[in-house]
Amino acid sequence: MKSRSFFNLLGTVVILLLLSGAGGLYWILSDSPIGLIGGGVTSRPLGSQFISKNAPLMGSLLVNPQRLESLSQLIASPQNRRQTGQQLQDLEKTLLANTGLNYQKEIQPWLGEEITFAVNALDFDRNPDNGATPGYLLVVQTKDSNRAKEFLGANYSKQALSGKYDLVFETYKGVNLIYQRPVSPAPNSRLLASGIVGDYVIFANDMKVLREAINNLQVPDLNLENSPAYQSALATITEPRIGIFYGNIPGLSAWLGKASLPENPRVSQSAAVGLTIKSEGLVAQTALLGVQGQENSPPILSSPVSALSYISDRSYLVAGSKDLNQFWTKIQQGLETNSPLQIALNEVLTRIQTPLGLDIPQEVFGWVTGEYGLALSPTSDPTIPDWVFIAEKVSPEADKGIAHLDELAQKQGYTVAKLPLGNTTVTAWTKLSTTDKDGKATLNTIVKGVHTSKDKYEIFASSVEAIDSSLSSAASIVDSKKFQQAISALPMDNDGYFYIDWREFKPVIEKRIPVVQVLEFAIKPLFNNLRSLTISSQGSENSVRSGRIFFNLGVPQK
């Protein structure tokens, strides 16, 4: 097996184990006798001492995989235990495929309580002739250093006996290092290097990366653990957790784009995520740094906005909050010009507004200063959902803004007409067209959109059926048990909710974004049990914006 593929495979261990923990622990109950200390541990990854303070990405599992496996087997109901065991066995096979390693016999006996993986550098050799060559680092805590040494010796000896590699030993700053050197080096071939430092086994895809890791440990100012941004981010993640991710956003963007340098090196933005076990699934605590102009911004809500009462419980994507204009302004001010987040956000907005012929921030956001709600719901065509948008009319500019949307519809060739709908009058944007079928002409009416006033809100929808459901449905999303369950693990004081009913939304997004299917396969244990996904923000303090993401993995409620 090539050393690069072996190391890259090892590098996926952290992310997959974190997410497989979600799949294996979705039935954990709040009254569990063990409960992993109420959600996880409070320790921080000590492996960060080996990682560069400029590293694009770090991910740490802070609980021994065996503890997760034992806990899942103990907590699972009898009918689920076999399925749980099979999922974990499948995961082990996937992680160690083509390595020739046996997890139970060769790794588990010496594996400790922490596994940390990092993209330590975007281009560790700085050689323009071979493009970007990222440096990867894997730091594994050991509970038995002697067994760890035996594992390394046996594995390297096996590689040497294959006749493809020579073993090279080196002492660097008091640390014994070993790496395999190809007998017949291929162009741009990489080496698998490793060493044991105290209670940690460290792996790298090149000796330069391994030496830098040791330098980082011995010179604290160089490592991530002592980075002010890293410390600020983790200070906001106070709940017990089973894992932590940290990313330098410009560096992460460059790594994903296979670039040697960030597009704008002056941009300083980073994010941290802590994964905590809850009664119905996992909560990701998030912290975003580098949010300019938002040093202190407390949450604006203490309960879901009333606008959500006009959204049907059939909806599979729902967003609700207050003051859309201010929200957009904060985003524009908080993200530095041409930063990766701003570029991505503007691209999404362009895709939405171009087909509509709208400048959404100018012509919609500006007058939506009260509550708002947005939802997608299923239609007879699973690839084309209905949408509903509710806006509270508190701004003096609201009526002008609504009238302007009618004018834009007319300019695009639509007829703006008042139509009765039950006891309500709605305004519809329609256009007539003809089709020829079997020699007979048929007149069709195309509805671009419909809107009407209800109480203090203006309700917009993509069809007559959608707005009728919004006006007449007694079953609203905010009162449904599935939505209440989806927000149960999130703080009541927040800036609103973004909710996805994954089981219903999955067919839609898979058809529109095929890469989602690839992601599902990579983290199958999570997606197999995912019921819903809910995101909320809890404001900002000292330029750190906090949020929560709840992966609802519990039994669905009707």
Number of C-alpha atoms within 10 A of each C-alpha: 11 15 22 17 15 16 21 15 16 17 24 15 22 24 22 20 25 23 19 22 25 28 25 26 28 26 21 23 16 14 9 13 10 13 17 18 12 18 20 19 16 14 13 15 22 18 27 25 23 29 32 27 23 17 22 25 24 26 28 29 26 26 22 17 21 14 12 20 17 11 18 23 19 14 19 19 13 10 8 13 16 12 14 20 16 11 17 20 11 12 19 16 15 14 18 16 13 13 17 10 14 13 14 10 10 17 15 16 15 19 23 21 16 24 29 28 28 27 23 27 26 25 19 17 16 13 11 10 6 11 13 21 20 22 22 25 29 31 29 24 26 23 16 14 19 11 16 24 15 13 17 18 13 13 15 19 15 13 19 17 10 11 10 15 21 17 14 11 12 13 10 13 10 9 14 13 20 21 23 23 19 19 12 10 12 8 7 8 14 21 20 21 25 24 25 21 17 10 14 23 21 23 27 29 25 24 21 13 22 26 19 20 26 21 19 21 20 14 12 16 14 20 24 26 23 15 16 10 21 20 12 17 21 20 11 19 21 10 16 18 28 24 30 26 23 24 23 22 24 22 29 20 19 20 22 10 13 16 18 20 17 21 16 14 10 10 18 17 21 23 22 26 26 25 28 23 28 26 22 24 26 28 27 22 24 26 26 22 23 21 22 17 14 19 15 13 15 16 16 16 15 12 14 20 18 16 24 25 20 27 31 27 23 17 23 21 21 26 19 24 25 22 20 22 17 15 14 14 13 15 17 15 13 17 20 19 13 13 20 21 17 15 13 11 12 13 11 10 13 13 10 14 13 11 8 13 11 16 14 15 15 11 15 18 19 19 24 23 21 19 23 25 26 23 27 24 21 19 12 8 9 15 15 13 18 21 21 26 25 27 27 24 21 16 14 10 13 19 13 13 19 18 10 14 14 20 14 14 20 15 10 12 12 20 19 17 12 14 12 9 13 10 6 12 13 20 20 25 22 19 16 12 10 11 11 9 8 6 7 8 10 10 10 11 10 13 16 16 22 25 24 19 17 13 7 12 20 19 25 25 25 20 20 19 13 23 27 16 19 24 19 12 14 14 16 19 21 20 14 16 13 20 21 13 17 27 23 16 20 21 14 16 17 22 23 25 23 19 23 23 21 20 14 18 20 15 13 16 16 15 13 11 9 10 11 14 15 11 11 14 12 16 19 19 25 25 22 13 22 22 23 26 19 24 21 25 24 23 20 20 15 15 20 26 24 24 22 23 23 26 28 29 27 22 14 14 12 7
